[in-house]
Amino acid sequence: MAFQESFDILSFRSRQHAFHFSQILRERGISTQMMSTPREVALGCGLSLRFSPYLASRVLNIYRQFNSPIIGCYHVVRTGADTRVTRIPI
């Protein structure tokens, strides 16, 4: 059986916006990881913030407060070499 992982990402229009929003989340105690945007999304600056799906509603509430320019929010499931991306409504 192949290893499976799932996580959520915010994809940004610019690297500056990604780093800025990462700082906003960090100040609120939310752990994120900067990563390359999966090619299945293939939009924006190429950087995304990765976070736990359990934090999605909290992250999106903070996004709505600051209205950072993002491409979108996505749920990612990786199983072996297969990656599935589903857009999360904002």
PDB file with one MODEL, atoms N, CA, C and O in Angstrom:
MODEL        1
ATOM      1  N   MET A   1       0.847  -1.187   0.000  1.00  0.00           N
ATOM      2  CA  MET A   1       0.000   0.000   0.000  1.00  0.00           C
ATOM      3  C   MET A   1       0.891   1.250   0.000  1.00  0.00           C
ATOM      4  O   MET A   1       1.851   1.335   0.766  1.00  0.00           O
ATOM      5  N   ALA A   2       0.567   2.206  -0.857  1.00  0.00           N
ATOM      6  CA  ALA A   2       1.360   3.427  -0.997  1.00  0.00           C
ATOM      7  C   ALA A   2       1.069   4.388   0.151  1.00  0.00           C
ATOM      8  O   ALA A   2      -0.042   4.441   0.680  1.00  0.00           O
ATOM      9  N   PHE A   3       2.086   5.135   0.512  1.00  0.00           N
ATOM     10  CA  PHE A   3       1.963   6.167   1.535  1.00  0.00           C
ATOM     11  C   PHE A   3       1.020   7.255   1.041  1.00  0.00           C
ATOM     12  O   PHE A   3       1.094   7.663  -0.118  1.00  0.00           O
ATOM     13  N   GLN A   4       0.129   7.728   1.919  1.00  0.00           N
ATOM     14  CA  GLN A   4      -0.801   8.794   1.554  1.00  0.00           C
ATOM     15  C   GLN A   4      -0.670   9.947   2.538  1.00  0.00           C
ATOM     16  O   GLN A   4      -0.567   9.743   3.747  1.00  0.00           O
ATOM     17  N   GLU A   5      -0.675  11.150   2.004  1.00  0.00           N
ATOM     18  CA  GLU A   5      -0.693  12.341   2.849  1.00  0.00           C
ATOM     19  C   GLU A   5      -1.718  13.307   2.285  1.00  0.00           C
ATOM     20  O   GLU A   5      -1.963  13.342   1.080  1.00  0.00           O
ATOM     21  N   SER A   6      -2.312  14.090   3.174  1.00  0.00           N
ATOM     22  CA  SER A   6      -3.256  15.116   2.729  1.00  0.00           C
ATOM     23  C   SER A   6      -2.972  16.396   3.495  1.00  0.00           C
ATOM     24  O   SER A   6      -2.598  16.377   4.668  1.00  0.00           O
ATOM     25  N   PHE A   7      -3.158  17.501   2.801  1.00  0.00           N
ATOM     26  CA  PHE A   7      -2.920  18.816   3.383  1.00  0.00           C
ATOM     27  C   PHE A   7      -3.662  19.845   2.542  1.00  0.00           C
ATOM     28  O   PHE A   7      -4.134  19.540   1.447  1.00  0.00           O
ATOM     29  N   ASP A   8      -3.760  21.057   3.055  1.00  0.00           N
ATOM     30  CA  ASP A   8      -4.384  22.159   2.338  1.00  0.00           C
ATOM     31  C   ASP A   8      -3.312  23.183   1.998  1.00  0.00           C
ATOM     32  O   ASP A   8      -2.290  23.278   2.676  1.00  0.00           O
ATOM     33  N   ILE A   9      -3.557  23.947   0.941  1.00  0.00           N
ATOM     34  CA  ILE A   9      -2.636  25.008   0.554  1.00  0.00           C
ATOM     35  C   ILE A   9      -3.397  26.265   0.170  1.00  0.00           C
ATOM     36  O   ILE A   9      -4.542  26.205  -0.279  1.00  0.00           O
ATOM     37  N   LEU A  10      -2.746  27.401   0.354  1.00  0.00           N
ATOM     38  CA  LEU A  10      -3.179  28.667  -0.224  1.00  0.00           C
ATOM     39  C   LEU A  10      -2.156  28.995  -1.295  1.00  0.00           C
ATOM     40  O   LEU A  10      -0.954  28.988  -1.029  1.00  0.00           O
ATOM     41  N   SER A  11      -2.616  29.281  -2.496  1.00  0.00           N
ATOM     42  CA  SER A  11      -1.750  29.636  -3.609  1.00  0.00           C
ATOM     43  C   SER A  11      -1.849  31.152  -3.828  1.00  0.00           C
ATOM     44  O   SER A  11      -2.945  31.713  -3.830  1.00  0.00           O
ATOM     45  N   PHE A  12      -0.703  31.803  -4.011  1.00  0.00           N
ATOM     46  CA  PHE A  12      -0.657  33.267  -4.046  1.00  0.00           C
ATOM     47  C   PHE A  12      -0.291  33.818  -5.420  1.00  0.00           C
ATOM     48  O   PHE A  12       0.286  33.127  -6.261  1.00  0.00           O
ATOM     49  N   ARG A  13      -0.647  35.083  -5.618  1.00  0.00           N
ATOM     50  CA  ARG A  13      -0.326  35.785  -6.864  1.00  0.00           C
ATOM     51  C   ARG A  13       1.132  36.243  -6.887  1.00  0.00           C
ATOM     52  O   ARG A  13       1.725  36.358  -7.960  1.00  0.00           O
ATOM     53  N   SER A  14       1.713  36.506  -5.714  1.00  0.00           N
ATOM     54  CA  SER A  14       3.106  36.945  -5.675  1.00  0.00           C
ATOM     55  C   SER A  14       3.810  36.344  -4.466  1.00  0.00           C
ATOM     56  O   SER A  14       3.173  35.986  -3.475  1.00  0.00           O
ATOM     57  N   ARG A  15       5.125  36.239  -4.559  1.00  0.00           N
ATOM     58  CA  ARG A  15       5.924  35.713  -3.464  1.00  0.00           C
ATOM     59  C   ARG A  15       5.803  36.619  -2.235  1.00  0.00           C
ATOM     60  O   ARG A  15       5.750  36.139  -1.103  1.00  0.00           O
ATOM     61  N   GLN A  16       5.760  37.921  -2.469  1.00  0.00           N
ATOM     62  CA  GLN A  16       5.626  38.884  -1.375  1.00  0.00           C
ATOM     63  C   GLN A  16       4.340  38.630  -0.584  1.00  0.00           C
ATOM     64  O   GLN A  16       4.353  38.661   0.646  1.00  0.00           O
ATOM     65  N   HIS A  17       3.243  38.382  -1.278  1.00  0.00           N
ATOM     66  CA  HIS A  17       1.976  38.106  -0.592  1.00  0.00           C
ATOM     67  C   HIS A  17       2.057  36.809   0.201  1.00  0.00           C
ATOM     68  O   HIS A  17       1.520  36.723   1.305  1.00  0.00           O
ATOM     69  N   ALA A  18       2.725  35.800  -0.351  1.00  0.00           N
ATOM     70  CA  ALA A  18       2.871  34.518   0.343  1.00  0.00           C
ATOM     71  C   ALA A  18       3.645  34.702   1.645  1.00  0.00           C
ATOM     72  O   ALA A  18       3.227  34.204   2.690  1.00  0.00           O
ATOM     73  N   PHE A  19       4.769  35.412   1.589  1.00  0.00           N
ATOM     74  CA  PHE A  19       5.577  35.627   2.799  1.00  0.00           C
ATOM     75  C   PHE A  19       4.831  36.497   3.817  1.00  0.00           C
ATOM     76  O   PHE A  19       4.908  36.249   5.021  1.00  0.00           O
ATOM     77  N   HIS A  20       4.120  37.501   3.339  1.00  0.00           N
ATOM     78  CA  HIS A  20       3.372  38.387   4.236  1.00  0.00           C
ATOM     79  C   HIS A  20       2.265  37.616   4.964  1.00  0.00           C
ATOM     80  O   HIS A  20       2.111  37.742   6.179  1.00  0.00           O
ATOM     81  N   PHE A  21       1.504  36.828   4.223  1.00  0.00           N
ATOM     82  CA  PHE A  21       0.403  36.099   4.864  1.00  0.00           C
ATOM     83  C   PHE A  21       0.942  35.004   5.785  1.00  0.00           C
ATOM     84  O   PHE A  21       0.318  34.688   6.798  1.00  0.00           O
ATOM     85  N   SER A  22       2.076  34.433   5.449  1.00  0.00           N
ATOM     86  CA  SER A  22       2.722  33.455   6.321  1.00  0.00           C
ATOM     87  C   SER A  22       3.034  34.093   7.671  1.00  0.00           C
ATOM     88  O   SER A  22       2.824  33.481   8.717  1.00  0.00           O
ATOM     89  N   GLN A  23       3.533  35.319   7.642  1.00  0.00           N
ATOM     90  CA  GLN A  23       3.844  36.043   8.879  1.00  0.00           C
ATOM     91  C   GLN A  23       2.569  36.319   9.676  1.00  0.00           C
ATOM     92  O   GLN A  23       2.562  36.165  10.898  1.00  0.00           O
ATOM     93  N   ILE A  24       1.505  36.720   9.010  1.00  0.00           N
ATOM     94  CA  ILE A  24       0.226  36.975   9.687  1.00  0.00           C
ATOM     95  C   ILE A  24      -0.238  35.712  10.413  1.00  0.00           C
ATOM     96  O   ILE A  24      -0.652  35.776  11.570  1.00  0.00           O
ATOM     97  N   LEU A  25      -0.168  34.567   9.735  1.00  0.00           N
ATOM     98  CA  LEU A  25      -0.598  33.308  10.354  1.00  0.00           C
ATOM     99  C   LEU A  25       0.315  32.926  11.511  1.00  0.00           C
ATOM    100  O   LEU A  25      -0.162  32.477  12.553  1.00  0.00           O
ATOM    101  N   ARG A  26       1.604  33.098  11.339  1.00  0.00           N
ATOM    102  CA  ARG A  26       2.566  32.762  12.394  1.00  0.00           C
ATOM    103  C   ARG A  26       2.292  33.590  13.657  1.00  0.00           C
ATOM    104  O   ARG A  26       2.371  33.076  14.773  1.00  0.00           O
ATOM    105  N   GLU A  27       1.971  34.874  13.469  1.00  0.00           N
ATOM    106  CA  GLU A  27       1.662  35.742  14.607  1.00  0.00           C
ATOM    107  C   GLU A  27       0.414  35.287  15.351  1.00  0.00           C
ATOM    108  O   GLU A  27       0.219  35.638  16.515  1.00  0.00           O
ATOM    109  N   ARG A  28      -0.426  34.514  14.688  1.00  0.00           N
ATOM    110  CA  ARG A  28      -1.654  34.002  15.305  1.00  0.00           C
ATOM    111  C   ARG A  28      -1.506  32.542  15.741  1.00  0.00           C
ATOM    112  O   ARG A  28      -2.492  31.884  16.072  1.00  0.00           O
ATOM    113  N   GLY A  29      -0.284  32.050  15.738  1.00  0.00           N
ATOM    114  CA  GLY A  29      -0.011  30.713  16.237  1.00  0.00           C
ATOM    115  C   GLY A  29      -0.332  29.585  15.282  1.00  0.00           C
ATOM    116  O   GLY A  29      -0.464  28.434  15.700  1.00  0.00           O
ATOM    117  N   ILE A  30      -0.459  29.902  13.998  1.00  0.00           N
ATOM    118  CA  ILE A  30      -0.778  28.870  13.010  1.00  0.00           C
ATOM    119  C   ILE A  30       0.496  28.499  12.257  1.00  0.00           C
ATOM    120  O   ILE A  30       1.146  29.341  11.638  1.00  0.00           O
ATOM    121  N   SER A  31       0.827  27.230  12.329  1.00  0.00           N
ATOM    122  CA  SER A  31       2.030  26.725  11.673  1.00  0.00           C
ATOM    123  C   SER A  31       1.743  26.447  10.200  1.00  0.00           C
ATOM    124  O   SER A  31       0.782  25.760   9.854  1.00  0.00           O
ATOM    125  N   THR A  32       2.602  27.000   9.343  1.00  0.00           N
ATOM    126  CA  THR A  32       2.500  26.743   7.908  1.00  0.00           C
ATOM    127  C   THR A  32       3.882  26.389   7.387  1.00  0.00           C
ATOM    128  O   THR A  32       4.891  26.568   8.069  1.00  0.00           O
ATOM    129  N   GLN A  33       3.903  25.889   6.175  1.00  0.00           N
ATOM    130  CA  GLN A  33       5.166  25.564   5.520  1.00  0.00           C
ATOM    131  C   GLN A  33       5.098  26.113   4.103  1.00  0.00           C
ATOM    132  O   GLN A  33       4.125  25.874   3.387  1.00  0.00           O
ATOM    133  N   MET A  34       6.132  26.853   3.695  1.00  0.00           N
ATOM    134  CA  MET A  34       6.201  27.356   2.335  1.00  0.00           C
ATOM    135  C   MET A  34       6.586  26.185   1.427  1.00  0.00           C
ATOM    136  O   MET A  34       7.477  25.404   1.759  1.00  0.00           O
ATOM    137  N   MET A  35       5.918  26.070   0.291  1.00  0.00           N
ATOM    138  CA  MET A  35       6.211  24.985  -0.641  1.00  0.00           C
ATOM    139  C   MET A  35       5.967  25.446  -2.066  1.00  0.00           C
ATOM    140  O   MET A  35       5.295  26.450  -2.298  1.00  0.00           O
ATOM    141  N   SER A  36       6.512  24.712  -3.009  1.00  0.00           N
ATOM    142  CA  SER A  36       6.219  24.973  -4.417  1.00  0.00           C
ATOM    143  C   SER A  36       4.771  24.583  -4.685  1.00  0.00           C
ATOM    144  O   SER A  36       4.299  23.549  -4.211  1.00  0.00           O
ATOM    145  N   THR A  37       4.078  25.410  -5.440  1.00  0.00           N
ATOM    146  CA  THR A  37       2.688  25.120  -5.783  1.00  0.00           C
ATOM    147  C   THR A  37       2.645  23.867  -6.656  1.00  0.00           C
ATOM    148  O   THR A  37       3.390  23.769  -7.631  1.00  0.00           O
ATOM    149  N   PRO A  38       1.777  22.906  -6.314  1.00  0.00           N
ATOM    150  CA  PRO A  38       1.668  21.701  -7.148  1.00  0.00           C
ATOM    151  C   PRO A  38       1.320  22.071  -8.597  1.00  0.00           C
ATOM    152  O   PRO A  38       0.549  22.999  -8.842  1.00  0.00           O
ATOM    153  N   ARG A  39       1.892  21.346  -9.534  1.00  0.00           N
ATOM    154  CA  ARG A  39       1.650  21.683 -10.951  1.00  0.00           C
ATOM    155  C   ARG A  39       0.185  21.521 -11.327  1.00  0.00           C
ATOM    156  O   ARG A  39      -0.254  22.087 -12.329  1.00  0.00           O
ATOM    157  N   GLU A  40      -0.586  20.761 -10.550  1.00  0.00           N
ATOM    158  CA  GLU A  40      -2.028  20.611 -10.820  1.00  0.00           C
ATOM    159  C   GLU A  40      -2.762  21.935 -10.630  1.00  0.00           C
ATOM    160  O   GLU A  40      -3.836  22.132 -11.199  1.00  0.00           O
ATOM    161  N   VAL A  41      -2.195  22.842  -9.840  1.00  0.00           N
ATOM    162  CA  VAL A  41      -2.772  24.183  -9.673  1.00  0.00           C
ATOM    163  C   VAL A  41      -2.201  25.086 -10.758  1.00  0.00           C
ATOM    164  O   VAL A  41      -2.948  25.786 -11.441  1.00  0.00           O
ATOM    165  N   ALA A  42      -0.875  25.075 -10.921  1.00  0.00           N
ATOM    166  CA  ALA A  42      -0.156  25.742 -12.023  1.00  0.00           C
ATOM    167  C   ALA A  42      -0.569  27.194 -12.267  1.00  0.00           C
ATOM    168  O   ALA A  42      -0.643  27.634 -13.415  1.00  0.00           O
ATOM    169  N   LEU A  43      -0.831  27.922 -11.216  1.00  0.00           N
ATOM    170  CA  LEU A  43      -1.166  29.342 -11.339  1.00  0.00           C
ATOM    171  C   LEU A  43      -0.377  30.124 -10.298  1.00  0.00           C
ATOM    172  O   LEU A  43       0.114  29.549  -9.327  1.00  0.00           O
ATOM    173  N   GLY A  44      -0.258  31.407 -10.493  1.00  0.00           N
ATOM    174  CA  GLY A  44       0.335  32.260  -9.483  1.00  0.00           C
ATOM    175  C   GLY A  44       1.841  32.314  -9.555  1.00  0.00           C
ATOM    176  O   GLY A  44       2.443  32.083 -10.604  1.00  0.00           O
ATOM    177  N   CYS A  45       2.443  32.626  -8.413  1.00  0.00           N
ATOM    178  CA  CYS A  45       3.884  32.885  -8.338  1.00  0.00           C
ATOM    179  C   CYS A  45       4.701  31.620  -8.153  1.00  0.00           C
ATOM    180  O   CYS A  45       5.930  31.676  -8.214  1.00  0.00           O
ATOM    181  N   GLY A  46       4.062  30.488  -7.931  1.00  0.00           N
ATOM    182  CA  GLY A  46       4.794  29.247  -7.737  1.00  0.00           C
ATOM    183  C   GLY A  46       5.011  28.882  -6.289  1.00  0.00           C
ATOM    184  O   GLY A  46       5.553  27.815  -5.998  1.00  0.00           O
ATOM    185  N   LEU A  47       4.594  29.758  -5.354  1.00  0.00           N
ATOM    186  CA  LEU A  47       4.706  29.457  -3.926  1.00  0.00           C
ATOM    187  C   LEU A  47       3.327  29.321  -3.311  1.00  0.00           C
ATOM    188  O   LEU A  47       2.397  30.053  -3.648  1.00  0.00           O
ATOM    189  N   SER A  48       3.220  28.369  -2.404  1.00  0.00           N
ATOM    190  CA  SER A  48       1.982  28.166  -1.654  1.00  0.00           C
ATOM    191  C   SER A  48       2.325  27.969  -0.192  1.00  0.00           C
ATOM    192  O   SER A  48       3.446  27.597   0.155  1.00  0.00           O
ATOM    193  N   LEU A  49       1.346  28.224   0.659  1.00  0.00           N
ATOM    194  CA  LEU A  49       1.469  27.920   2.075  1.00  0.00           C
ATOM    195  C   LEU A  49       0.732  26.622   2.341  1.00  0.00           C
ATOM    196  O   LEU A  49      -0.446  26.486   2.010  1.00  0.00           O
ATOM    197  N   ARG A  50       1.428  25.676   2.938  1.00  0.00           N
ATOM    198  CA  ARG A  50       0.856  24.373   3.275  1.00  0.00           C
ATOM    199  C   ARG A  50       0.464  24.391   4.753  1.00  0.00           C
ATOM    200  O   ARG A  50       1.202  24.897   5.599  1.00  0.00           O
ATOM    201  N   PHE A  51      -0.719  23.825   5.048  1.00  0.00           N
ATOM    202  CA  PHE A  51      -1.174  23.752   6.431  1.00  0.00           C
ATOM    203  C   PHE A  51      -2.101  22.559   6.607  1.00  0.00           C
ATOM    204  O   PHE A  51      -2.568  21.965   5.636  1.00  0.00           O
ATOM    205  N   SER A  52      -2.357  22.224   7.856  1.00  0.00           N
ATOM    206  CA  SER A  52      -3.213  21.088   8.177  1.00  0.00           C
ATOM    207  C   SER A  52      -4.655  21.355   7.765  1.00  0.00           C
ATOM    208  O   SER A  52      -5.155  22.462   7.960  1.00  0.00           O
ATOM    209  N   PRO A  53      -5.333  20.353   7.194  1.00  0.00           N
ATOM    210  CA  PRO A  53      -6.748  20.519   6.853  1.00  0.00           C
ATOM    211  C   PRO A  53      -7.610  20.867   8.068  1.00  0.00           C
ATOM    212  O   PRO A  53      -8.671  21.475   7.924  1.00  0.00           O
ATOM    213  N   TYR A  54      -7.161  20.486   9.250  1.00  0.00           N
ATOM    214  CA  TYR A  54      -7.912  20.800  10.470  1.00  0.00           C
ATOM    215  C   TYR A  54      -7.915  22.292  10.778  1.00  0.00           C
ATOM    216  O   TYR A  54      -8.735  22.763  11.565  1.00  0.00           O
ATOM    217  N   LEU A  55      -7.001  23.037  10.160  1.00  0.00           N
ATOM    218  CA  LEU A  55      -6.897  24.476  10.385  1.00  0.00           C
ATOM    219  C   LEU A  55      -7.542  25.300   9.273  1.00  0.00           C
ATOM    220  O   LEU A  55      -7.511  26.530   9.322  1.00  0.00           O
ATOM    221  N   ALA A  56      -8.117  24.648   8.285  1.00  0.00           N
ATOM    222  CA  ALA A  56      -8.623  25.348   7.092  1.00  0.00           C
ATOM    223  C   ALA A  56      -9.627  26.445   7.431  1.00  0.00           C
ATOM    224  O   ALA A  56      -9.498  27.558   6.920  1.00  0.00           O
ATOM    225  N   SER A  57     -10.613  26.176   8.266  1.00  0.00           N
ATOM    226  CA  SER A  57     -11.621  27.203   8.556  1.00  0.00           C
ATOM    227  C   SER A  57     -10.992  28.397   9.270  1.00  0.00           C
ATOM    228  O   SER A  57     -11.364  29.543   9.013  1.00  0.00           O
ATOM    229  N   ARG A  58     -10.049  28.133  10.157  1.00  0.00           N
ATOM    230  CA  ARG A  58      -9.366  29.224  10.867  1.00  0.00           C
ATOM    231  C   ARG A  58      -8.512  30.054   9.900  1.00  0.00           C
ATOM    232  O   ARG A  58      -8.536  31.284   9.942  1.00  0.00           O
ATOM    233  N   VAL A  59      -7.761  29.373   9.032  1.00  0.00           N
ATOM    234  CA  VAL A  59      -6.922  30.062   8.050  1.00  0.00           C
ATOM    235  C   VAL A  59      -7.793  30.910   7.116  1.00  0.00           C
ATOM    236  O   VAL A  59      -7.447  32.053   6.816  1.00  0.00           O
ATOM    237  N   LEU A  60      -8.903  30.363   6.662  1.00  0.00           N
ATOM    238  CA  LEU A  60      -9.782  31.113   5.749  1.00  0.00           C
ATOM    239  C   LEU A  60     -10.450  32.294   6.441  1.00  0.00           C
ATOM    240  O   LEU A  60     -10.667  33.331   5.815  1.00  0.00           O
ATOM    241  N   ASN A  61     -10.779  32.154   7.719  1.00  0.00           N
ATOM    242  CA  ASN A  61     -11.334  33.297   8.465  1.00  0.00           C
ATOM    243  C   ASN A  61     -10.309  34.425   8.551  1.00  0.00           C
ATOM    244  O   ASN A  61     -10.667  35.593   8.399  1.00  0.00           O
ATOM    245  N   ILE A  62      -9.050  34.097   8.791  1.00  0.00           N
ATOM    246  CA  ILE A  62      -7.996  35.111   8.842  1.00  0.00           C
ATOM    247  C   ILE A  62      -7.794  35.711   7.450  1.00  0.00           C
ATOM    248  O   ILE A  62      -7.608  36.921   7.316  1.00  0.00           O
ATOM    249  N   TYR A  63      -7.830  34.873   6.423  1.00  0.00           N
ATOM    250  CA  TYR A  63      -7.728  35.381   5.049  1.00  0.00           C
ATOM    251  C   TYR A  63      -8.821  36.421   4.775  1.00  0.00           C
ATOM    252  O   TYR A  63      -8.547  37.469   4.191  1.00  0.00           O
ATOM    253  N   ARG A  64     -10.036  36.135   5.190  1.00  0.00           N
ATOM    254  CA  ARG A  64     -11.152  37.066   4.942  1.00  0.00           C
ATOM    255  C   ARG A  64     -10.937  38.398   5.666  1.00  0.00           C
ATOM    256  O   ARG A  64     -11.347  39.445   5.164  1.00  0.00           O
ATOM    257  N   GLN A  65     -10.303  38.366   6.830  1.00  0.00           N
ATOM    258  CA  GLN A  65     -10.019  39.604   7.570  1.00  0.00           C
ATOM    259  C   GLN A  65      -9.004  40.473   6.828  1.00  0.00           C
ATOM    260  O   GLN A  65      -9.145  41.695   6.780  1.00  0.00           O
ATOM    261  N   PHE A  66      -7.978  39.837   6.249  1.00  0.00           N
ATOM    262  CA  PHE A  66      -6.887  40.583   5.631  1.00  0.00           C
ATOM    263  C   PHE A  66      -7.013  40.681   4.121  1.00  0.00           C
ATOM    264  O   PHE A  66      -6.371  41.525   3.496  1.00  0.00           O
ATOM    265  N   ASN A  67      -7.836  39.824   3.529  1.00  0.00           N
ATOM    266  CA  ASN A  67      -8.092  39.862   2.094  1.00  0.00           C
ATOM    267  C   ASN A  67      -6.802  39.886   1.264  1.00  0.00           C
ATOM    268  O   ASN A  67      -6.682  40.656   0.311  1.00  0.00           O
ATOM    269  N   SER A  68      -5.848  39.037   1.636  1.00  0.00           N
ATOM    270  CA  SER A  68      -4.606  38.924   0.863  1.00  0.00           C
ATOM    271  C   SER A  68      -4.928  38.388  -0.529  1.00  0.00           C
ATOM    272  O   SER A  68      -5.810  37.542  -0.678  1.00  0.00           O
ATOM    273  N   PRO A  69      -4.219  38.874  -1.547  1.00  0.00           N
ATOM    274  CA  PRO A  69      -4.484  38.400  -2.909  1.00  0.00           C
ATOM    275  C   PRO A  69      -4.001  36.950  -3.095  1.00  0.00           C
ATOM    276  O   PRO A  69      -2.799  36.693  -3.163  1.00  0.00           O
ATOM    277  N   ILE A  70      -4.926  36.037  -3.174  1.00  0.00           N
ATOM    278  CA  ILE A  70      -4.579  34.635  -3.385  1.00  0.00           C
ATOM    279  C   ILE A  70      -5.208  34.141  -4.683  1.00  0.00           C
ATOM    280  O   ILE A  70      -6.173  34.718  -5.185  1.00  0.00           O
ATOM    281  N   ILE A  71      -4.645  33.069  -5.208  1.00  0.00           N
ATOM    282  CA  ILE A  71      -5.220  32.396  -6.370  1.00  0.00           C
ATOM    283  C   ILE A  71      -6.387  31.531  -5.902  1.00  0.00           C
ATOM    284  O   ILE A  71      -7.449  31.500  -6.525  1.00  0.00           O
ATOM    285  N   GLY A  72      -6.166  30.831  -4.793  1.00  0.00           N
ATOM    286  CA  GLY A  72      -7.216  29.972  -4.263  1.00  0.00           C
ATOM    287  C   GLY A  72      -6.711  29.111  -3.124  1.00  0.00           C
ATOM    288  O   GLY A  72      -5.534  29.136  -2.766  1.00  0.00           O
ATOM    289  N   CYS A  73      -7.630  28.354  -2.570  1.00  0.00           N
ATOM    290  CA  CYS A  73      -7.336  27.412  -1.497  1.00  0.00           C
ATOM    291  C   CYS A  73      -7.659  26.019  -2.037  1.00  0.00           C
ATOM    292  O   CYS A  73      -8.672  25.823  -2.707  1.00  0.00           O
ATOM    293  N   TYR A  74      -6.784  25.053  -1.738  1.00  0.00           N
ATOM    294  CA  TYR A  74      -6.915  23.721  -2.316  1.00  0.00           C
ATOM    295  C   TYR A  74      -6.628  22.643  -1.275  1.00  0.00           C
ATOM    296  O   TYR A  74      -5.813  22.828  -0.371  1.00  0.00           O
ATOM    297  N   HIS A  75      -7.318  21.513  -1.423  1.00  0.00           N
ATOM    298  CA  HIS A  75      -7.036  20.322  -0.634  1.00  0.00           C
ATOM    299  C   HIS A  75      -6.230  19.388  -1.530  1.00  0.00           C
ATOM    300  O   HIS A  75      -6.637  19.088  -2.653  1.00  0.00           O
ATOM    301  N   VAL A  76      -5.090  18.931  -1.028  1.00  0.00           N
ATOM    302  CA  VAL A  76      -4.178  18.097  -1.808  1.00  0.00           C
ATOM    303  C   VAL A  76      -4.078  16.728  -1.152  1.00  0.00           C
ATOM    304  O   VAL A  76      -3.872  16.626   0.058  1.00  0.00           O
ATOM    305  N   VAL A  77      -4.223  15.676  -1.951  1.00  0.00           N
ATOM    306  CA  VAL A  77      -4.024  14.307  -1.483  1.00  0.00           C
ATOM    307  C   VAL A  77      -2.969  13.670  -2.387  1.00  0.00           C
ATOM    308  O   VAL A  77      -3.130  13.594  -3.605  1.00  0.00           O
ATOM    309  N   ARG A  78      -1.893  13.220  -1.758  1.00  0.00           N
ATOM    310  CA  ARG A  78      -0.824  12.538  -2.494  1.00  0.00           C
ATOM    311  C   ARG A  78      -0.780  11.084  -2.059  1.00  0.00           C
ATOM    312  O   ARG A  78      -0.671  10.773  -0.872  1.00  0.00           O
ATOM    313  N   THR A  79      -0.866  10.202  -3.044  1.00  0.00           N
ATOM    314  CA  THR A  79      -0.749   8.764  -2.812  1.00  0.00           C
ATOM    315  C   THR A  79       0.325   8.255  -3.755  1.00  0.00           C
ATOM    316  O   THR A  79       0.115   8.180  -4.966  1.00  0.00           O
ATOM    317  N   GLY A  80       1.465   7.909  -3.202  1.00  0.00           N
ATOM    318  CA  GLY A  80       2.576   7.510  -4.060  1.00  0.00           C
ATOM    319  C   GLY A  80       2.925   8.638  -5.009  1.00  0.00           C
ATOM    320  O   GLY A  80       3.198   9.755  -4.567  1.00  0.00           O
ATOM    321  N   ALA A  81       2.922   8.369  -6.303  1.00  0.00           N
ATOM    322  CA  ALA A  81       3.241   9.378  -7.314  1.00  0.00           C
ATOM    323  C   ALA A  81       2.011  10.157  -7.783  1.00  0.00           C
ATOM    324  O   ALA A  81       2.136  11.106  -8.557  1.00  0.00           O
ATOM    325  N   ASP A  82       0.826   9.761  -7.319  1.00  0.00           N
ATOM    326  CA  ASP A  82      -0.435  10.395  -7.734  1.00  0.00           C
ATOM    327  C   ASP A  82      -0.761  11.570  -6.816  1.00  0.00           C
ATOM    328  O   ASP A  82      -0.687  11.445  -5.594  1.00  0.00           O
ATOM    329  N   THR A  83      -1.123  12.713  -7.406  1.00  0.00           N
ATOM    330  CA  THR A  83      -1.541  13.894  -6.653  1.00  0.00           C
ATOM    331  C   THR A  83      -2.915  14.330  -7.142  1.00  0.00           C
ATOM    332  O   THR A  83      -3.125  14.545  -8.335  1.00  0.00           O
ATOM    333  N   ARG A  84      -3.850  14.457  -6.198  1.00  0.00           N
ATOM    334  CA  ARG A  84      -5.190  14.972  -6.521  1.00  0.00           C
ATOM    335  C   ARG A  84      -5.386  16.292  -5.799  1.00  0.00           C
ATOM    336  O   ARG A  84      -5.096  16.411  -4.608  1.00  0.00           O
ATOM    337  N   VAL A  85      -5.886  17.287  -6.534  1.00  0.00           N
ATOM    338  CA  VAL A  85      -6.099  18.632  -5.981  1.00  0.00           C
ATOM    339  C   VAL A  85      -7.563  18.993  -6.158  1.00  0.00           C
ATOM    340  O   VAL A  85      -8.117  18.878  -7.251  1.00  0.00           O
ATOM    341  N   THR A  86      -8.182  19.432  -5.067  1.00  0.00           N
ATOM    342  CA  THR A  86      -9.581  19.868  -5.094  1.00  0.00           C
ATOM    343  C   THR A  86      -9.655  21.290  -4.571  1.00  0.00           C
ATOM    344  O   THR A  86      -9.121  21.594  -3.504  1.00  0.00           O
ATOM    345  N   ARG A  87     -10.314  22.157  -5.315  1.00  0.00           N
ATOM    346  CA  ARG A  87     -10.461  23.549  -4.881  1.00  0.00           C
ATOM    347  C   ARG A  87     -11.418  23.632  -3.694  1.00  0.00           C
ATOM    348  O   ARG A  87     -12.472  22.995  -3.685  1.00  0.00           O
ATOM    349  N   ILE A  88     -11.041  24.419  -2.703  1.00  0.00           N
ATOM    350  CA  ILE A  88     -11.887  24.664  -1.530  1.00  0.00           C
ATOM    351  C   ILE A  88     -12.567  26.020  -1.728  1.00  0.00           C
ATOM    352  O   ILE A  88     -11.878  27.021  -1.928  1.00  0.00           O
ATOM    353  N   PRO A  89     -13.892  26.077  -1.677  1.00  0.00           N
ATOM    354  CA  PRO A  89     -14.582  27.368  -1.836  1.00  0.00           C
ATOM    355  C   PRO A  89     -14.167  28.345  -0.732  1.00  0.00           C
ATOM    356  O   PRO A  89     -14.065  27.985   0.441  1.00  0.00           O
ATOM    357  N   ILE A  90     -13.938  29.560  -1.137  1.00  0.00           N
ATOM    358  CA  ILE A  90     -13.513  30.591  -0.169  1.00  0.00           C
ATOM    359  C   ILE A  90     -14.703  31.397   0.283  1.00  0.00           C
ATOM    360  O   ILE A  90     -14.556  32.311   1.095  1.00  0.00           O
TER     361      ILE A  90
ENDMDL
END
